Amino acid sequence: MRLDAIPREVLVAIAALALLFVVVSAARSWAKRVRLRFRLERALEGEREAVGILEDHGYAIEGAQVTTTYAIEVDGAPVAITLRADYVVTRGRERFIAEVKTGQVAPRVQAPATRRQLLEYHVAFGASGVLLVDAETRSVHRIAFPAPPGASRSRPFIWALALTAVALAGFAAAR
């Protein structure tokens, strides 16, 4: 088929549709970049605000953008994993890893990505616990994960009972 056999109106319509497609694609790409930039700026602003939020909730900032490395095994071979947390904070004698989230979904522990991230922090940092900081609502949530099945948990009352028994036995033997 020859190009000059196609009516000029059809060629103009095809060119207009192609141009429209290019313009719409460019507009979508631009809008996506703007949304991503806005999210990033809001996330960075949330991390800056988190210092005040954590301090308002009684936590002392020990470090920001703190990294740790922990090892996992893949088919028996060790693999080093480097991880960075937003904040390491303390309150009393307890040390926590604080993760700052913004938006409507990320600050919710029901969000799988957030929950998995907090669980990894819990495992990797060996802190007393993890905190989820919602920069939008200025709230701090302490997240506690269950012990894996079969793992023993330290029970303070059992230790106190055992120490009392040892003390009584020592006292009785001394008489």
ABEGO torsion letter per residue (X at the ends): XBAAABBAAAAAAAAAAAAAAAAAAAAAAAAAAAAAAAAAAAAAAAAAAAAAAAAAAGBBBABBGBBBBBBBBBGGBBBBBBBBBABBBBBEABBBBBBBBBEAAAABAABAAAAAAAAAAAAAAGBAEBBBBBAAAGBBBBBBBBBBBGBBBBBAAAAAAAAAAAAAAAAAAAX
